[in-house]
Amino acid sequence: MIHNMKKIFAVAVICAVSAMMLASCDKKTSAGSQPAGISQSDIDSVSYMIGYSTGMQMMQSNFGPLSANAIIKGIQDAGKGVEVDYAVFQNVVNGFMEKRNAAISAENVEKSAKMLAANGKKADVVTTESGLQYMIVREGTGVKPTERDTVEVNYEGKNLAGKVFDSSYERGATVTFPLNGVIKGWTEGMQYVGEGGEIMLWIPADLAYGERSVGSDIGPNEALTFKVELISVRPYVEQPESETK
């Protein structure tokens, strides 16, 4: 919530700047009210960028669709000096986000359960005791990693809606990390495929990010799908204890 509030505060700051422009007139600011050398084109350009920045901040804060008219009214009131108690501001925003997240969470629980139930019936899909589902696309000929090993992979992750939220393919570079330093579904799932192989993972929320939202693309209690190619495995090497004198 603290992280969200920082984003919300950033939106409020941008809106306050916007208010200086919007409150001065109802429709369009004249270049005559600016210093000499500032054209109407300059005003329109910076006005658009401030509006764009505000919109981007609101999208990143994950409010969902909002009322454009109410937003404009709030900006105009701020520019006129209308005061809103900060406690009221916090209660309204936090209350909305809590209610929204609870609703999204409930929807995701139902959607995830349906998706995993249907997916588990497909040929070659294996459901483990933990609830993880996987399918070996390509066996691989090398060693299978243990949870303490470091792996190099190429991967693509999708949410319930099928939107790609992360992809090493798009970045054009593989990723290397210790297998016990990622979500539980990865730690378990990657132990089923050999070096040089490819695996599909369908990960329940409790083996992914649980009740947390991650960015704007992964909601609370959302099952995730990953395609992963295991490029290489670097076995864990026990470090010798330092000698004491």
Secondary structure, DSSP 8 states (H G I E B T S, - for coil): -HHHHHHHHHHHHHHHHHHHHHTT-SS---GGGS-TT--HHHHHHHHHHHHHHHHHHHHHTT--S--HHHHHHHHHHHHTT----HHHHHHHHHHHHHHHHHHHHHHHHHHHHHHHHHHTTSTT-EE-TTS-EEEEEE--SS----TTSEEEEEEEEE-TT--EEEEHHHHTS-EEEEGGGS-HHHHHHGGGS-TT-EEEEEE-GGGTTTT--BTTTB-TT--EEEEEEEEEEE-----------
